[in-house]
């Protein structure tokens, strides 16, 4: 980003590729896909948005030229089929032309969104090559987070992207363990990675959490070993714990990332193994159980005094939150720890859900740069 503006604020948008939500809308047509993406960037640039978070590995696949993961079927309709160009290389070039940052958004564990037949995957898909890495849940497949080979595979996947591409950041969302994934009969038969040491932990929840933490440490170290300037960030569920569960939790009453998703964001912040955190605060300001500002304040207190930046993840897909987007941005700006926001997702800007375009024109009337 050029530092030629007076205001510093990250203004991001998630661009989703899974389920064909945002991009691409066409398959087997490189030129059409490129034109689609340029139109997205042009619209966002006109709204003074300065960063995009593009989903480049939605399901154990790749929107980039990889020696590890197969080409995504969202590009061609067939997993493993070369789309005829390198989408990530193209997206980086076009984003940087417009002085916009681009972060490569990866889902580390998800293999399928529907179906459990490994034979439907490309022959070079790591899940097909290593079925012992794979778990099933609710007619989907995901990689076993406690498998050390899976952890190495994810870190190597990230290393490949950072080494090959001029990317500004690597981004994970909250899809770690699936919600309601049942605990195993854990009797020391699972490998648990705890601070780099292999040991068995009887507490399944803690074991799962430590495996995820270890993966995040590995990914952070992989990034910094090659390009220290590349940012690593995670967008967890908006509630760590409710105060009713832990005195240090937020004054809320909702699903808890710590207990329900085995996601301990406070460890990542305390250890400094992420550069930024973007909690998904997807509730409206008057929500009875989880008021928006209550969570903004809580996360602001959590990052205060650390080197971890706070960007608020906001939902413009829901009517209740989309119609008060400007109000929520104003709340963000009241907290010095909040350095910007990321909107989910581009489709709702394109469709101008609840007048978000007019709201963004008002909120983002001045250009802004991103602090580094």
Secondary structure, DSSP 4 states (H G I P E B T S, - for coil): -----S-B-EEEEEE--GGGSSS--SSS-HHHHHHHHHHHHHHHHHTT--EEEEEEESSSEESS--SSSEEPHHHHSSTT---SS-HHHHHHHHHHHTT-EEEEEE-SSB--SS---GGGS-TT-HHHH-GGGEEEETTEEEE-TT-HHHHHHHHHHHHHHHHHS--SEEEEES-SSPTTPPPP--SS-S-EEETTEEE--S-HHHHHHHHHHHHHHHHHHHHHHH-TTSEEEEE-BS-S-BTTT-TTSBS--S--HHHHS---HHHHHHHT--SEE--B--S-TT-SSS-HHHHHHHHHHHHTTSS-EEEEEEE-SSHHHHTTHHHHHHHHHTSTTEEEEEEE-HHHHHTTGGGHHHHHHHHT-S--B---
